[in-house]
Amino acid sequence: MNDVTIIGSGPAGLTAAIYLARASFTPVIYAGLQPGGQLTITTEVENFPGFKDGILGPTLMADMQAQAERFGAKIVYDVITKVDFSKKPFMLWADKTLIESKAVIIATGATARDLGTSAEKKFGGRGISYCATCDGPFYKGKKVGVVGGGDSALEEACYLSNLCSEVILIHRRQEFRASPIMVQRAKSKSNIKIMTPFTLGDALEEKGQFKGIKAKNTATQEVIDVPLDGLFIAVGHTPNSEIFAPFIEVDAQGYISTHDHVKTRVPGVFAAGDVADPLFKQAVTAAGMGCQAALAVQKFLEH
Ligand SMILES: Cc1cc2nc3c(=O)[nH]c(=O)nc-3n(C[C@H](O)[C@H](O)[C@H](O)COP(=O)(O)OP(=O)(O)OC[C@H]3O[C@@H](n4cnc5c(N)ncnc54)[C@H](O)[C@@H]3O)c2cc1C
């Protein structure tokens, strides 16, 4: 029987583990298919506090894990495939292995949706990004593209327009799904140019470096070259909450709904990080929620 089982080993899960292990609760963390979480697939992280020269994503996550293990946290390299939160102790399965736990922290993150293009396969993380807040500052004064038609795409375009010389907003339909106010805001920016209705083709490249994208006008079938220094794909995220949804509340997009910061509707089951955060999705906010979840678990177990 575990006191507390943490599902996910990104910044939320590992921060929760550090706090719980220091408080002598011996948390058991299931690392999932991506041990260390999303930051393990990026290079420089420049906005995690405490690293004035930045730090490599994989190094940051390896250090977080070592910090949790130093205090006694136990990492299991397995995936939780099924849960039953309808009775206590809570039951979790890693394939056929049953795990019983008094408390659970869900920290399974949210996966950025891609478009499945060959350009993304080749230049993901090297010219094509899924997070303007994370990577926008690398493109200061440069020309970038943003792909998408929802609120988050328009918000990313507006954010980037304050940093970049020019932002090309590319959307496959004539009309935007985003709220009219967001569309108005984007249209009012002199350095945002809107391209509709266009879909993406192959990347433009020079000596293996990303130089832009081919785009097809779906009304005229004309294909044009769009030279760019970087491209941001902003077509949403999928929260990794599917297996928990029958027991806890999730919103229309699948993000776990919480009250009192990190509590789900099942007492003893907590959620932290991107899986419960449709808004911010940053390493430091995930870590903060992990800390909150750990402190809430301590209170729950003590009472
Ligand atoms: C390319 C890239 C660059 C980024 N750059 C920055 C940046 O510079 N600064 C910044 O602040 N943020 C950045 N982010 C965002 C940041 O990585 C996330 O906000 C943060 O990692 C969220 O942490 P998390 O712990 O909630 O989830 P994640 O990091 O997504 O971790 C989720 C964990 O859950 C595990 N998991 C999922 N399902 C299961 C399961 N069923 N069983 C067991 N384990 C499971 C996964 O294996 C993983 O370990 C970037 C994201 C990406 C993709």
The ligand as an SDF file (V2000), in Angstrom:
LIG
                    3D

 53 58  0  0  0  0  0  0  0  0999 V2000
    9.1080   21.5880  -26.7600 C   0  0  0  0  0  0  0  0  0  0  0  0
    8.6100   22.2260  -25.4860 C   0  0  0  0  0  0  0  0  0  0  0  0
    9.3210   23.2670  -24.9370 C   0  0  0  0  0  0  0  0  0  0  0  0
    8.8870   23.8650  -23.7670 C   0  0  0  0  0  0  0  0  0  0  0  0
    9.6250   24.8860  -23.2330 N   0  0  0  0  0  0  0  0  0  0  0  0
    9.2490   25.4320  -22.0570 C   0  0  0  0  0  0  0  0  0  0  0  0
   10.0230   26.4690  -21.4660 C   0  0  0  0  0  0  0  0  0  0  0  0
   11.0370   26.9090  -22.0160 O   0  0  0  0  0  0  0  0  0  0  0  0
    9.6070   26.9490  -20.2760 N   0  0  0  0  0  0  0  0  0  0  0  0
    8.4670   26.5120  -19.6500 C   0  0  0  0  0  0  0  0  0  0  0  0
    8.1580   26.9750  -18.5480 O   0  0  0  0  0  0  0  0  0  0  0  0
    7.7160   25.5420  -20.1970 N   0  0  0  0  0  0  0  0  0  0  0  0
    8.0750   25.0040  -21.3790 C   0  0  0  0  0  0  0  0  0  0  0  0
    7.2960   24.0310  -21.9530 N   0  0  0  0  0  0  0  0  0  0  0  0
    6.0580   23.6300  -21.2690 C   0  0  0  0  0  0  0  0  0  0  0  0
    6.3940   22.6910  -20.1220 C   0  0  0  0  0  0  0  0  0  0  0  0
    7.2080   21.6610  -20.5920 O   0  0  0  0  0  0  0  0  0  0  0  0
    5.1240   22.1430  -19.4970 C   0  0  0  0  0  0  0  0  0  0  0  0
    4.3000   23.1990  -19.0880 O   0  0  0  0  0  0  0  0  0  0  0  0
    5.4590   21.2660  -18.2930 C   0  0  0  0  0  0  0  0  0  0  0  0
    6.3530   20.2440  -18.6500 O   0  0  0  0  0  0  0  0  0  0  0  0
    4.1960   20.6660  -17.6960 C   0  0  0  0  0  0  0  0  0  0  0  0
    4.5750   19.8520  -16.6450 O   0  0  0  0  0  0  0  0  0  0  0  0
    3.6610   18.6610  -16.1130 P   0  0  0  0  0  0  0  0  0  0  0  0
    4.4200   18.0560  -14.9980 O   0  0  0  0  0  0  0  0  0  0  0  0
    2.2960   19.1450  -15.8920 O   0  0  0  0  0  0  0  0  0  0  0  0
    3.5330   17.6480  -17.3370 O   0  0  0  0  0  0  0  0  0  0  0  0
    4.5870   16.9980  -18.3550 P   0  0  0  0  0  0  0  0  0  0  0  0
    5.8970   17.6650  -18.3570 O   0  0  0  0  0  0  0  0  0  0  0  0
    3.8320   16.9030  -19.6310 O   0  0  0  0  0  0  0  0  0  0  0  0
    4.7890   15.5310  -17.7670 O   0  0  0  0  0  0  0  0  0  0  0  0
    3.7420   14.6050  -17.8180 C   0  0  0  0  0  0  0  0  0  0  0  0
    4.2660   13.3030  -17.2710 C   0  0  0  0  0  0  0  0  0  0  0  0
    3.1790   12.4020  -17.1370 O   0  0  0  0  0  0  0  0  0  0  0  0
    3.5880   11.1230  -17.5890 C   0  0  0  0  0  0  0  0  0  0  0  0
    2.3770   10.3820  -17.9170 N   0  0  0  0  0  0  0  0  0  0  0  0
    1.3820   10.6710  -18.7880 C   0  0  0  0  0  0  0  0  0  0  0  0
    0.4360    9.7120  -18.7740 N   0  0  0  0  0  0  0  0  0  0  0  0
    0.8550    8.7830  -17.8740 C   0  0  0  0  0  0  0  0  0  0  0  0
    0.3160    7.5480  -17.4160 C   0  0  0  0  0  0  0  0  0  0  0  0
   -0.8300    7.0740  -17.8750 N   0  0  0  0  0  0  0  0  0  0  0  0
    1.0240    6.8620  -16.4840 N   0  0  0  0  0  0  0  0  0  0  0  0
    2.1880    7.3210  -15.9900 C   0  0  0  0  0  0  0  0  0  0  0  0
    2.7300    8.5060  -16.3880 N   0  0  0  0  0  0  0  0  0  0  0  0
    2.0740    9.2040  -17.3180 C   0  0  0  0  0  0  0  0  0  0  0  0
    4.5250   11.4230  -18.7420 C   0  0  0  0  0  0  0  0  0  0  0  0
    5.3560   10.3140  -19.0390 O   0  0  0  0  0  0  0  0  0  0  0  0
    5.2930   12.5990  -18.1470 C   0  0  0  0  0  0  0  0  0  0  0  0
    6.3240   12.1270  -17.3330 O   0  0  0  0  0  0  0  0  0  0  0  0
    7.7020   23.4170  -23.1310 C   0  0  0  0  0  0  0  0  0  0  0  0
    6.9780   22.3690  -23.6870 C   0  0  0  0  0  0  0  0  0  0  0  0
    7.4230   21.7720  -24.8570 C   0  0  0  0  0  0  0  0  0  0  0  0
    6.6380   20.6290  -25.4600 C   0  0  0  0  0  0  0  0  0  0  0  0
  1  2  1  0
  2  3  1  0
  2 52  2  0
  3  4  2  0
  4  5  1  0
  4 50  1  0
  5  6  2  0
  6  7  1  0
  6 13  1  0
  7  8  2  0
  7  9  1  0
  9 10  1  0
 10 11  2  0
 10 12  1  0
 12 13  2  0
 13 14  1  0
 14 15  1  0
 14 50  1  0
 15 16  1  0
 16 17  1  0
 16 18  1  0
 18 19  1  0
 18 20  1  0
 20 21  1  0
 20 22  1  0
 22 23  1  0
 23 24  1  0
 24 25  2  0
 24 26  1  0
 24 27  1  0
 27 28  1  0
 28 29  2  0
 28 30  1  0
 28 31  1  0
 31 32  1  0
 32 33  1  0
 33 34  1  0
 33 48  1  0
 34 35  1  0
 35 36  1  0
 35 46  1  0
 36 37  1  0
 36 45  1  0
 37 38  2  0
 38 39  1  0
 39 40  1  0
 39 45  2  0
 40 41  1  0
 40 42  2  0
 42 43  1  0
 43 44  2  0
 44 45  1  0
 46 47  1  0
 46 48  1  0
 48 49  1  0
 50 51  2  0
 51 52  1  0
 52 53  1  0
M  END
$$$$
